[in-house]
Amino acid sequence: MGNEATWQETITNNRFAGKTVIVTGAASGIGQATALRIAKEGGRVIAADISKERLDALVEENSGLDLVPVAGDISTEETVAAIISAAGGRIDALANVAGIMDNFAPIHEVDDDLWDRVFRINVTALMRLTRAVVPLMLKAGAGSVVNVSSEAGIRGSAAGAAYTASKHAVVGLTKNSAVMYGPKGLRFNAVAPGPTITGIVANFGSQLAAERLVPLMKANIPAPVSAAHLAASITFLLSDDGTNLNGAILASDGGWSAI
């Protein structure tokens, strides 16, 4: 990309001062980078993740920041309720970052377990948590939600059928919510990351997919960037700096989507 080696994260002091922000997938990758950026900028972060061990380590390593860990499977109503409870009645913003990858299988090779698992985490969990958050935002008359989609949410050559369909669903949920709640003072936007250095491993489990997609990817994909690059895009949309953006799908991909 050209800026990976030179770009440095710059903290905007107090950008999230007095705000309570939920971040899912907060124990690693893009979610962790987003949680830390918000907390460093003065926000109180409800950090949700399935890994209690990694969450505890995050809090311990950043004792000076206001990080409230909630461990659990975000696709369950139990964990959703725990997240809402931890927020304490006020939620200014929500970053739906948690997600899982598929094995690049095209539709004739997709098995039901893979399909159900990808949609449960990438779509259903996002819907359930947002469904629980929106009433509090409506009561406050304000709120910002950022959903993490993917390049696979805007093109067909970035993943398998399950992941691609799930991330297109995230785009649809984002746009519909922007239309429904915009007049009520709520903003819904999405970020579509390109190649990012995270803990998510993407393995080709399909020969057909590898033969079709690898040449396309080698020709077009920019170099991977750090999770902090994506946190910069997400926090921009979450913050008041994104005031005039609603229903936007921001391709944070180094220009991949322009090719």
C-alpha positions as CSV (number, residue, x, y, z in Angstrom):
1,M,0.0,0.0,0.0
2,G,2.9,2.3,0.6
3,N,1.7,3.7,4.0
4,E,1.9,0.5,6.1
5,A,5.5,1.2,7.2
6,T,5.1,5.0,7.7
7,W,1.5,5.4,9.2
8,Q,1.3,5.8,12.9
9,E,-1.8,5.8,15.0
10,T,-2.6,9.2,16.4
11,I,-4.8,9.3,19.5
12,T,-7.5,12.1,19.5
13,N,-7.7,13.0,23.2
14,N,-11.3,12.8,24.6
15,R,-13.0,12.0,21.4
16,F,-15.0,9.4,23.2
17,A,-15.0,11.1,26.6
18,G,-18.1,10.3,28.6
19,K,-19.3,7.7,26.1
20,T,-20.0,4.0,26.7
21,V,-19.1,1.9,23.7
22,I,-19.6,-1.8,23.1
23,V,-17.0,-3.6,21.0
24,T,-17.4,-7.3,20.1
25,G,-14.4,-9.5,19.2
26,A,-12.5,-7.2,21.5
27,A,-9.8,-9.7,22.7
28,S,-7.9,-9.9,19.4
29,G,-7.4,-8.4,15.9
30,I,-9.6,-5.6,14.7
31,G,-11.8,-5.7,17.8
32,Q,-8.9,-5.4,20.2
33,A,-7.4,-2.5,18.2
34,T,-10.8,-0.8,18.1
35,A,-11.4,-1.3,21.9
36,L,-8.0,0.1,22.7
37,R,-8.3,3.1,20.4
38,I,-11.7,4.1,22.0
39,A,-10.5,3.6,25.5
40,K,-7.3,5.6,24.9
41,E,-9.6,8.4,23.5
42,G,-11.5,8.5,26.8
43,G,-14.3,6.0,26.2
44,R,-15.7,3.4,28.5
45,V,-15.5,0.1,26.6
46,I,-17.7,-2.9,27.2
47,A,-15.2,-5.4,25.7
48,A,-17.0,-8.6,24.6
49,D,-15.3,-11.8,23.4
50,I,-15.7,-15.5,23.6
51,S,-12.2,-15.9,25.2
52,K,-12.2,-15.0,28.9
53,E,-8.5,-15.7,29.0
54,R,-7.6,-13.1,26.3
55,L,-10.1,-10.6,27.7
56,D,-8.5,-10.8,31.2
57,A,-5.1,-10.4,29.6
58,L,-6.2,-7.3,27.7
59,V,-7.6,-5.7,30.8
60,E,-4.5,-6.6,32.9
61,E,-2.1,-5.2,30.3
62,N,-4.1,-2.0,30.0
63,S,-5.0,-1.3,33.6
64,G,-5.1,2.5,33.0
65,L,-7.9,2.2,30.5
66,D,-11.7,1.8,31.2
67,L,-12.2,-1.7,29.8
68,V,-15.1,-3.8,31.1
69,P,-14.7,-7.4,30.0
70,V,-17.7,-9.6,29.2
71,A,-16.8,-13.1,28.2
72,G,-19.2,-15.4,26.3
73,D,-20.7,-16.5,23.0
74,I,-22.3,-13.3,21.6
75,S,-24.8,-15.4,19.6
76,T,-26.6,-16.4,22.8
77,E,-29.2,-14.2,24.5
78,E,-27.4,-14.9,27.8
79,T,-24.3,-13.1,26.7
80,V,-26.2,-10.3,25.0
81,A,-28.0,-9.7,28.3
82,A,-24.7,-9.7,30.1
83,I,-23.3,-7.1,27.7
84,I,-26.3,-4.8,28.1
85,S,-26.1,-5.2,31.9
86,A,-22.5,-4.3,31.9
87,A,-23.2,-1.1,30.0
88,G,-25.4,0.1,32.8
89,G,-28.3,1.6,30.9
90,R,-26.3,3.9,28.6
91,I,-24.9,2.9,25.3
92,D,-23.6,5.6,23.0
93,A,-22.1,3.4,20.3
94,L,-21.7,-0.2,19.2
95,A,-19.0,-1.8,17.1
96,N,-20.0,-5.2,15.8
97,V,-16.6,-6.6,15.0
98,A,-16.7,-10.3,15.9
99,G,-16.8,-12.6,13.0
100,I,-15.6,-15.9,11.6
101,M,-14.3,-17.0,8.2
102,D,-15.3,-19.8,6.0
103,N,-13.2,-22.3,4.0
104,F,-13.8,-20.6,0.6
105,A,-16.2,-23.4,-0.4
106,P,-18.5,-22.5,-3.3
107,I,-22.2,-23.2,-2.8
108,H,-22.2,-26.8,-4.1
109,E,-19.5,-27.7,-1.5
110,V,-21.0,-25.9,1.5
111,D,-22.1,-28.1,4.4
112,D,-24.9,-27.1,6.7
113,D,-22.7,-27.0,9.8
114,L,-20.4,-24.4,8.2
115,W,-23.2,-22.4,6.8
116,D,-25.1,-22.3,10.2
117,R,-21.9,-21.4,12.2
118,V,-20.9,-18.6,9.9
119,F,-24.4,-17.1,9.8
120,R,-24.8,-17.5,13.6
121,I,-21.7,-15.5,14.4
122,N,-21.6,-13.1,11.5
123,V,-25.3,-12.2,11.2
124,T,-27.5,-13.6,13.9
125,A,-25.3,-12.5,16.8
126,L,-24.9,-9.0,15.3
127,M,-28.7,-8.8,14.9
128,R,-29.4,-9.9,18.4
129,L,-27.0,-7.5,20.1
130,T,-28.1,-4.6,17.9
131,R,-31.7,-5.4,18.7
132,A,-30.9,-5.2,22.4
133,V,-29.0,-1.9,22.0
134,V,-31.3,0.1,19.8
135,P,-34.1,0.7,22.4
136,L,-31.6,2.4,24.7
137,M,-30.3,4.5,21.8
138,L,-33.8,5.4,20.8
139,K,-34.6,6.5,24.3
140,A,-31.5,8.7,24.3
141,G,-32.3,10.0,20.8
142,A,-28.7,9.3,19.6
143,G,-26.4,6.5,18.9
144,S,-23.8,5.2,16.4
145,V,-23.4,1.6,15.2
146,V,-20.6,0.4,13.0
147,N,-20.9,-3.1,11.6
148,V,-17.8,-4.9,10.2
149,S,-18.6,-6.3,6.8
150,S,-15.8,-7.3,4.4
151,E,-14.6,-7.0,0.9
152,A,-16.7,-10.1,0.6
153,G,-19.7,-7.9,1.4
154,I,-19.2,-5.9,-1.8
155,R,-17.7,-8.4,-4.2
156,G,-17.9,-12.1,-5.0
157,S,-14.2,-13.0,-5.2
158,A,-13.0,-12.5,-1.6
159,A,-14.2,-15.7,0.2
160,G,-16.5,-18.7,-0.1
161,A,-20.3,-18.7,-0.5
162,A,-21.2,-18.8,3.3
163,Y,-18.9,-15.9,4.3
164,T,-19.8,-13.8,1.2
165,A,-23.5,-14.3,1.8
166,S,-23.1,-13.4,5.5
167,K,-21.2,-10.2,4.9
168,H,-23.7,-9.1,2.2
169,A,-26.3,-9.7,4.9
170,V,-24.4,-7.4,7.2
171,V,-24.5,-4.7,4.5
172,G,-28.3,-5.1,4.1
173,L,-28.9,-4.9,7.9
174,T,-26.7,-1.8,8.0
175,K,-28.6,0.0,5.2
176,N,-32.0,-1.0,6.4
177,S,-31.2,0.2,9.9
178,A,-29.9,3.5,8.6
179,V,-33.2,4.1,6.8
180,M,-35.3,3.0,9.8
181,Y,-33.6,4.9,12.6
182,G,-31.9,7.8,10.9
183,P,-34.8,10.2,11.6
184,K,-34.5,9.1,15.3
185,G,-30.9,10.3,15.6
186,L,-29.2,7.0,15.1
187,R,-26.5,6.3,12.6
188,F,-25.6,2.9,11.1
189,N,-22.6,2.4,8.9
190,A,-20.3,-0.4,8.0
191,V,-16.6,-0.9,7.3
192,A,-15.5,-3.4,4.6
193,P,-11.9,-4.4,5.5
194,G,-9.5,-5.5,2.9
195,P,-6.4,-7.7,3.8
196,T,-5.7,-7.2,7.5
197,I,-3.2,-8.8,9.9
198,T,-5.4,-10.5,12.4
199,G,-5.7,-13.9,14.1
200,I,-8.3,-15.1,11.7
201,V,-6.8,-17.8,9.4
202,A,-8.3,-18.2,6.0
203,N,-7.6,-21.6,4.5
204,F,-8.7,-22.9,1.1
205,G,-10.8,-26.0,1.7
206,S,-11.9,-26.1,-2.0
207,Q,-9.8,-26.9,-5.0
208,L,-12.3,-25.2,-7.3
209,A,-12.1,-22.0,-5.2
210,A,-8.3,-22.0,-5.1
211,E,-8.1,-22.4,-8.8
212,R,-10.6,-19.6,-9.4
213,L,-9.8,-17.1,-6.7
214,V,-6.0,-17.3,-6.1
215,P,-5.1,-15.8,-9.5
216,L,-7.6,-13.0,-8.9
217,M,-6.3,-12.3,-5.5
218,K,-2.6,-12.3,-6.5
219,A,-3.3,-9.8,-9.2
220,N,-5.4,-7.4,-7.2
221,I,-5.1,-7.6,-3.4
222,P,-3.1,-4.8,-1.7
223,A,-0.6,-5.7,1.0
224,P,-2.1,-6.5,4.4
225,V,-2.3,-3.7,7.0
226,S,-2.4,-3.7,10.8
227,A,-5.6,-4.0,12.8
228,A,-5.0,-0.4,13.9
229,H,-5.6,0.8,10.4
230,L,-9.1,-0.7,10.5
231,A,-9.6,0.7,14.0
232,A,-9.0,4.2,12.6
233,S,-11.8,3.7,10.1
234,I,-14.2,2.2,12.6
235,T,-13.7,4.8,15.3
236,F,-14.1,7.6,12.8
237,L,-17.5,6.3,11.9
238,L,-18.4,5.6,15.5
239,S,-17.4,9.1,16.6
240,D,-19.1,12.4,16.1
241,D,-16.6,13.0,13.3
242,G,-18.9,10.7,11.2
243,T,-21.9,13.0,11.9
244,N,-23.1,13.2,8.3
245,L,-22.6,9.5,7.4
246,N,-25.5,7.1,7.7
247,G,-25.9,3.9,5.6
248,A,-22.4,4.2,4.3
249,I,-20.3,1.2,3.5
250,L,-16.7,2.3,3.9
251,A,-14.2,0.1,2.0
252,S,-11.1,0.3,4.2
253,D,-9.1,-1.8,1.8
254,G,-6.2,0.1,0.4
255,G,-8.0,0.7,-2.9
256,W,-8.9,-3.0,-3.6
257,S,-12.5,-2.2,-4.3
258,A,-11.5,0.4,-6.9
259,I,-9.9,-2.2,-9.1
